[in-house]
């Protein structure tokens, strides 16, 4: 019989999977559609049932709870200085971060995380396939509006950010299965490698420089963490890790070559110019690097002069004299949060990321010899990738971001509570959880 926990997890990710179906995009804002709000209230309802069933007992790490409390306190305090209270933005910043707390209270087994990650990957691949369909069938006249990376879904930046998070998370889930699911069929791992290359192609063709840079840095982090685990804790490296990485890279390069040769010279030139713009801050060339740098400086100035923040989604009122009009954010989650939620908000957010990342590292140590290690690699790569992508974008206003964070925090909570099962063949001397202090 499907438990209440299973029902919640499946409902959450099946509903979020409808993100790929255009008919269900009732709102052009991909993070505020009616079904997103329905998911939120469903979670609250199930959590209340869970707490009542446990006779009021709430198992949640005290330190992490303090981090969330400070985060919410910064939201409340900063809005005292707001020029205008944006109710929709306040809903997203206040209620969506409740999801990790709720999921962590319910998802108490790795098996649920496995199912959720697979559903997450399926949803993301649906987004990718719909983007392929839109690119092939639509009139591709303006490559900036109809490129594969924009998925032919909507021109709203907020919804496009949700798509990018879906693709990035899907890519790393598939990579983790291909690299680290040693006890899974080799053909299935190869199939995941092919799918990862396909989704990776979509990320490259998105022309999103932040996705490119954060992706490369995540690969570096993946290799570094692998070596640290092996050197410090004796966790064996994945079999043929380098070979698997090379296979995925070659598949990705081949797909890119086939696609760009098919769409013609115009797209090749656009991709080339986008690549060339990464390393320059010159006024010319049509790139936005210089503008982004000046924007970050302006956001830092606001953060210094307003240490308690200027209020949720109120930074835009301090950018009126900025030489690029129409901006509403700092295009960097850390500078944006420092300006809008002040020092407290930024510190709380960084603490939540650091607390979760450290426990996921220990998750890999605990399951280093077991079949569940790919789950830890999925979540650690997603957390790392999204943290790096935050240097170039704002993501936390999307339900999809907090859906992924919910799984990472749920896994980290299992580690903190020592509730992971011992891997088969690890020996009785193998501890279930490592000291974190």
N, C-alpha and C positions, 0 to 999 in steps of 0.2 A: 504494500500500500504506500502510495506517495505521501510523504510526511508534509506537514505544514511548511517546514523549511524548504523542502524541494519545490513546493508550489510557489513560494515566494520567489526563489531564485529563478525558476523557469519563467514565471510571469514577468519578472523584471526585465530579463534579457530578451524574451520574445517580443515584449512591447517595444523595447529599445531597438529591436531588429526591424520594426516597421519603419524606422528611419530611412530605409532603402526604398520604400514604396511611395512614389510621389503623390498618389491619391490620398494618402494619410497625412500629408504635410498641410494640415488645415491652416496653420500659420506659416508665413515665410521665415519666421524666426525658429530655426530648428531646435532650439532649447526650451521653447515656451509653449509648445503645442498642448492641446487639451489632454492627450494621452500621457504626456510627461507628468502633468499635474496628477492625473489619475494614478500613475505609478507611485508617486510620492505618498499619496494618501493611503494607497494599498499597503505600502511598507509600514507606515505609522500604525495602521490597524493591526497588522500581523504582529508587530513588535509588542503592542499593548497586550494582545492575546498571549504572547510568549511570556511576558513579564508576569501576567496574572497566573498562567499555568505553573510558573516557577515560584509562586507565592511571594511575588515581589522582589525576588533576588535578581540583581543585575550584575552580571560578570563582565566588567570592562576595566582595562588597566587604568589605574588612578592617574598616572603621569600623562597618558594620552588624553584622558578626560579633561585634565587641567588645561592642556593645550587647546582643546576645542572651546573650553569655557573662556579662555583669554581671547581666542579668535572672535567669539560672539560678543564679548565685552567691547572689543575694539570696534566692531560694527556699530554697536549702540552709541559709544562715545563719539566716534567720528561723525555720525549723523547729526549730532548736536550742532555741528559747525557747517552743515550742508546748506548750500544756496537754495537747492530745491531737492525734495525727497522724491526719488524715482521709485515708485512702488514696485514696478516689475523687476528692476535691478535689485532692489532690496529683497524681494522674494527669492531670487536666484542665489544671492550671496548669503542669505540667512538659512534658507530651508534646504537647498541642495546639499550642503555639507553635513546635514543630519544623516544622510544616507549611509556613509561609512559607519557611523555609530550604530545605526539600526542593523545593518548587514552583519557587523561583527558580533552583535548580540545573538544572532540567529545561526549564521553559518559556522557550525562548530566541528565540521569534518572536512578533510582535504577533498573527499569525493565530491562534495558540493562545489568546491572551487574548480575542480576539473570540468564538471558539466557546464559551469558558468563560463569558463574560458572558451570552451568549444563553441558554445552558443554565441559568445561575443565574436569569435573568429568567423562563424558562419554569417552573422549579421554584417560584419565588415566586408566580407567577400561579396555579399549581395550589393553593398554600396559600390564596390569596385565594378561589378558586372553591369550595374545600371549605368555607371559612368561610361563604360565601353559602348553600351547601347546608344547612349546620348551622343557620344562623340561620332559614332559611325553614321547615325541616321539623321542627325540635325544638320542644318546648313552651316558648315564650318567656315564662316566668313571672317569673324573676328577671333583670332586664336586666344586673345586674352580672356574672352568670355566663354569660349567653347572648348578650351583645352581639356584633356583628360583629367587633369588635376582638379578642375572645377566641377567635374562630374556631370555637366549638363543638367544639374538639378535646380540650382538657384544662384542668383548673383549676390545674395545677401552674405556678407562676410561672416556673420555669426554662424549661419548654417554651414558655410564652407569650413569653418573651423571645426565643427562637429564631425564633418566628413573626414577631415585630415586626422583627427584623433582616432577615428574608427580605423582608418587605413594604417596608421602607424602602429596601433595596438595589434591589429590583425597580423601585420608583418612580423612583429616580434613573437607573437604566439606561434605562428607557423615556423619561424626560425628556431624557437626553443624546442619544439617537438622534433624538428629535423636534426637538431644537434644533440639533444640531451635525452630523448626518450629511447634509451638503449634497449629496453625490453619490449619495444614495439616493433612490429614487422618492418623490415628494411624497405619494402615497397611503399608502405604507408609514409615512412620518413622521407623517401624520395619524392612522393607525391606532394607532401607538405613543402619540400624544398622548391618544387616547381611552382606551387601556388605562391610561396613567399617571393619568388623572383617576379611573378606576374604583378603582385601587389606592390613590390618595390619599384617596378617600372612605373606604375601609376604615381608613386611618390616623387620619382625623379621628374616625370613629365608634368607634375603639378606646378613646376617653376617656383616652388616655395623654398627659398634659400635656407630658411630656418629648419625645415624638415631635412634638407640635405646635410646641413652641419650637425644637427642633433643626432641624425642617423649614424654618421661616421663616428662621432664621439661615443655613441652608445656601443658600437662595435669595439672600440678601444677599451671601454670600460668592461665589456663582457670578457675580453681576453685577460685584462688585469685581474679581475675578480677570480677568474678561473685559476690563475697562477697563485694568487694569494691563498685561496682555499687549499690548494695542493701543498704549498710551502708551509703554511702555518698550522693546518689541521690535518694534513695527509689525505684530503679528499681526492680521489682519483680523477684525473682529467677525462673528459668524454673521449671515447674511442674515435680516432681519426678526425679530431676537431678541425684541424687546419684543412684537411681534405674536404670536409663538408662545407666549410666556409668558402673554399675555392669553387666548389661545385655551384653553390648558390650565386656567387659572384659571376661566374661564367654564364649561367643561365640568365641572370639579370642583364648582363652585357649583350648577350645574343638577342634577347627580346627587345631591348632598346634599339639595337641596330636594325632589326626587322621593322619595327614600328616607325622609326624616324625615316627610313628609306621609303616607306609606303606613303607617309603623309606629305612628303615633298620637302623642297629646299626652304620654304618659308618657315616651317616649324624648326628645322635644323638651325637656321640663323637665329631664331628667337631663343632657342635653348642655349646656343653658343653665347649670345650676348648676355643672357641671364647668368651664365656661368662666369663670364668675364667680369661682371659687375660685383662679384663677391669681394674681390680684393682691393677695391678702390673706394676712396672717399672724395673723389673729384666732383666738382660742380656739374660737369658735363657727363655725357654717356647715358643719361636717362635713368640712373639708378637711384635708389632711395637710402643708401647707406649713410650719407651725410645727414639727410633729414632725420633718420632714426637716431643718430648720435646726438644731434641738437635736441631732439625730443626727450631723450633720456636725461640730458643735462637740465632741461626745463623741469622735468618731473622730480629730479633730485633737489632742485631749488625749492620746489613746493613742499617736498618732504621735510626739508631742513627748517623752513619757516612755519610749517604746520605739523609739529611732531605728533599731535593727536589725530591727524588726518583731516581731510576736507569733506568727507562723506562719500558714501557709495555712489559711484558713477557721477561724481561732481568735479573730477579733474578737468573735464572739458571746459568748465567755466574759467579755468586758469590758463587755457591755451588759446584764448581769443586773439591775442596779439602774435601768436605763433605764425610763421610765414606760410605754413600749410594749413588751410582752413578745413573745417569739418571733422577734425580729430576729436575722438572721445576717450582715448586711452593712450597709455605710454608705449603701446606695442611691446611691452615687457612686463610680465606679471609681477616681478619683484619690485621694480621701480613704481609700477602702478599701485601696488598694494601699499608701499611705503608712503605714497602721496595721499591715497584715499583713506587708508585705515591706520596710518601712522606706524610708529615703531612697534607698538604692541601687536598689531595685526600681522606685520611682516615677521616678527620674531615667533609668533605662534604658528604661522604657516610653515616657516623653516623648521621649527621643532617637530611638527607633525611629519614632514617629509623625512627628516633625519631619523626620528624614532622608528618610522616604518622601514626605511632603508636598512637600518642596522639590524632589525629583527629578520628581515628577508635574507640578509647575509647569513645569519645564524640558521635560518631555515635550510639554506643550501648545505650548511655544515651538518645539520641533523640528518638530512635525507640524501647526503652525498653518495651513499651506496645503494639507495633505494630507487624504486620505479617512479616515485612521485617528485623527483628532483626537477623535472621539466616544468612543473607548476611554479616552483620558486624562481626558476630562470625566466619564465614568462613574466611574472609580476615584477621582478627586479629590473628587467630590461624595460618594461613599460614605464615603471616609476622613474628610471634614469632618463629614458627618452623624453618623457613629458616634462621632467624637471629642466632638461636642457632646452627643449622646445619653448619653454616659458621665457627664455631669454629673448625670444623673437615674437612672442604672441601672447594673447590673453585667452586662457582656456577655461578658467574656473567658473565662467558663467554658463557653461554647458552641462547638461545632465550627463552626457557621455563621459566627461572627465571624472565626475564623482562616481559614476558607475564603476569605472576601472579602479579608482582609488579605493572604493569599497572592498574590492577583492584583495587588494594589496594589504589594506589595514586588517582585514579579517584573517589573512594568513599570518601577519605579524602578531596579531593577538593570540593565535594558537601557539606560536612560539613562546610568547611571554608567559602564557599560562602552562607551558610544558605539556601540551595536549597532543603533540604529534606522536604518531606511532613509530616505534623503532624500526629501521629498515631491516629487511630480511638479510640474515648473514652478517650483521654488523657486530655481533658479539655482545655479551651481557655487559661488558665494561663500557660500552658506548652510551653516553648520557643522552637523555631525551631532549635536554635543553642545555645551552651553555650559559655561563655567567656573562651578564651583559655589562656589568659595572667594573 
